[in-house]
Amino acid sequence: MEKGSPEMKRKPVVAVCYDFDKTLSPDNMQAQGYLQAIKYEDQDEFWRETGELAKEHDMDVNLAWMYLMLKGARGKEIFRREMLARYGAQVKLYDGVEEWFDRICRYGEERGVTVEHYIVSSGLREMIEGTCIADKFTKIYASSFYYDADGVAVWPAQVVNYTNKTQFLFRISKGVLDVNDNAVNNYFAPDEIRIPFTRMVYIGDSETDIPCMKLVNSYGGYSVGVYDPVTGDKSKVLKLMAENRIGYYAPADYTEGSELDTLLKTILSS
């Protein structure tokens, strides 16, 4: 969409941006079938090896776990996009997630607002694309692999970590969604910004979301911390609240009438 086009001026657009692991899903996506298939029965062992590899080689942690996923598949799985999507289809979601996106969009429409949903995650895009909610997002920003002519993953194509997550919020704000489009660095006059940060909501669960939470908070948007409603452990979100990273927190219950549902509808009505 061109800057300043009539379409931009029709309805206000609100962007709701989500982390994935432990925000929309109760566990890390890799640990819901894939790690078990490559003989990591205890996911803690996988993450321990990831940390050791990253430290030993001064390596980005995300690159380390992507490498271990590739390495672990040798002799067990052909590491293809379709394989990752298959494991993505096994990923569990919090209660109400499947119905959440359409319901929130309808609520926005009733109030003259267009709601768009985005994923900004350090997890794997290919696995997220295998979930039943993949088509609910305007764009999925997440780590991914490059595939050779035979469709086999051979190299990281995109690595999303907690510090570079913020670039995607600027892309969403300016409407420059292509990761290779350098126009995101251009100056945009206030009336050319497609989605001001004041109309942005970021939903995450932990320290890895802090840069995004702080950015949205600082520019007048809404940062929401969620916690597992089963364990009821609020320690992370209370810490985020105390440090002024988030303005709100709620259980990760996406059912109609839940605290989170009520909160987002209140934001859309404001």
Secondary structure, 3 states (H helix, E strand, C coil): CCCCCHHHHCCCEEEEEECCECCCECCCHHHCCHHHHCCCCCHHHHHHHHHHHHHHCCCCHHHHHHHHHHHHHCCCCCCEHHHHHHHHCCCCCCCCHHHHHHHHHHHHHHCCCEEEEEEEEEEEHHHHCCCCCHHHCCEEEEEEEEECCCCEEEEEEECCCCCCHHHHHHHHHHCCCCCCCHHHHCCCCHHHCCCCHHHEEEEECCHHHHHHHHHHHHCCCEEEEEECCCCCCCHHHHHHHHCCCCCEEEECCCCCCCHHHHHHHHHHHC
